[in-house]
Amino acid sequence: MFKTLVILLLTYLTLTFSVSINASPVETFTFKNDVTKIRFQTLTKELRCPKCQNQDLADSNAPIAADLRKKIYAQLNQGKSDKEIIDYMVDRYGDFVLYRPRVSSLTYVLWFGPAFALLFGVIIVVLVLRSRNNKQEQQALSTGEQNKINALLNQKSSLKNTENSLTKDNH
């Protein structure tokens, strides 16, 4: 009993002190008005962290994200427009920082690729269905072939009838 209690206590202490908590400092920005605050929140949600794969600047704890949030705050206080701030970020980090990349020759596949893939899939389905219908039409019998089959079936049924009558006579 004592041994079990010691093992549980050691396990608890090990787990308690081995878990480290990563807390990032909370940034507090003071805005001139609510419009600037909303613009800041929108921009930090629309721009991707260059270091993180799928996090926006608002949610990222990376040091570069904190620097970019400060840069956006400074540019907003300088009176720059959202377009100017986004252009600055794209010039510095490329289209990767945009969650919604612009339509350009480099992003045509990204924007129009899914539509072409869907169209290609629909065309393939239509072609497959048409080929199935053609095969079914080719398998249909001509009237002459149908008459031959009916004649053979009639012969078979008449043979069965005579066979049945013979077996009844023998019993």
N, C-alpha and C positions, 0 to 999 in steps of 0.2 A: 504494500500500500504506500509506504513512504517512498519507495523507489519510483513508483508511477507518478506520484505527486511531484517529485523532483524533476522527472523527465518532462512533464507537462509545463512546469514553471520555466525550465530552461528553453523549451520550445517557444513558449510565449515571449520570453525576453529576447530570444534570437530574432523572431519575426518582428517584434516591435521595434527593435533598434536597427535592424538591417534594411527596413523599408525607408527610403529617402523620399522626401517630398520636394518636387521641383516647383517652387513658387516663383513667379516672375513679378517684378515690381509693377505696381499699378500706375499707369501713366494718367496724370490728370492734366487736361488741357482746359484753359479758360477761353471761351469763345466770345466774340463781340455780340453775337445774337444767335438766335435759334436756327436761322437759315444757314449760317456758317457751320454750326454744329452738325446739322443734317447733311450738308455737303461733305463734311469731313467723314462722317459715318458712311455715307454712300460711296465715296471714293475708296475708303479703306476696305469696304466689302467688295468692290468691283475689281480691285487690283490684287493680283496674286503675289505671294511672297516669292522672291527669286530663289530662295534656298529651299523652301518647302515645296513638295510636289503638288499638293492639293489643299492648300490653306490660303485664305486671303490675308491681307495685311492686318486686318482687325483681330483675327483669331490666332495669328502666329506669335510664338514666343521667341523666335529667332532674333538675334541682335540686329541683323540687317532690316528686319521688319520694323523694329522699334525705331531705327534710324530713318526709315522711309516714312513712318507715321509722323515723326518730327519734321521731316522735310515737307510733307503735305501740309502740316499745320502752319509752317513758316510761309509756304507759298500762298495759302489761303489768307493769312494775315497781310501779305503783300498785295492782295487784291487780284491775284491771278484767277483766270476762269478754270472751270473743270477741264475743258479741252486743252488748255495750256499745261495743266498739271499732268494730264494723261499723256500728252505728247512728250513732255519731259521724261516721264517714266519709260515710255516706249523707246525713245531715243537712247536712253541709258541702258535699259535691260532687254529691249527687244519685245516682240509681240507676245512672248511668253507671259508677261505680267498681266495681260488682259485675259479676263475670264471669257469675254466675248470678243474674239479677235476680229479685226476689220476685214472686210472683203477686199482681197487683193490677189494678184497673180500667184502669190505664195500660199494663199489660204483657200483657193478654189476647191481643192479636194476636200478640205475640212467642211466647207459650207455646202457644196453641191454633191459630194460623194455619196452620202446616204440616200439622196433622192435618186441618183443614177443607179445605185445598188438595188433600191426598191423597184425601180422601173425595169431593170434587168431581170429581177426575180419574177415580176409579173409576166414579162415576155416569155420566160422559160416555162412558167406554169401554163400559159396559153398554148404554147407549142406542144407541150407534153399532152395536154388534154385533146388537142386537135389530132395528134398522131394516134391516140387511143381510139378516137371516133373513126378515123380512117381504117384502122385495123379491124374494128367491129363491122364496118361496112363491107370490107373485103371478105370477111368470113361469112357473110350472108350467102345462102344458097340460091342458085338460079331456079326458075320454075321447073326446068327439065331435071335438075338434080333432086329437087324436092319430090317430083313425081316418081323418080327411080326409088327413092328411099321409101315412099309410101307403098310402092309395089312390093318391095322387099319385106316391109313390115306386114303387109297383108298376106304374103306367102307364108311368113313365119307363123302368123296367127292361125292360118288355115291348116298348117302342118300340126300345130299344137292341138287344134280341135280334133283332127283325125287321130292323133296319137291318144288323146284323152278318150275318144270313143272306143279305140281299140283296147285300151287298158280296162275300160268298163266291161267290155264284152268278155274279156279273159277272166274276170272275177266272177 
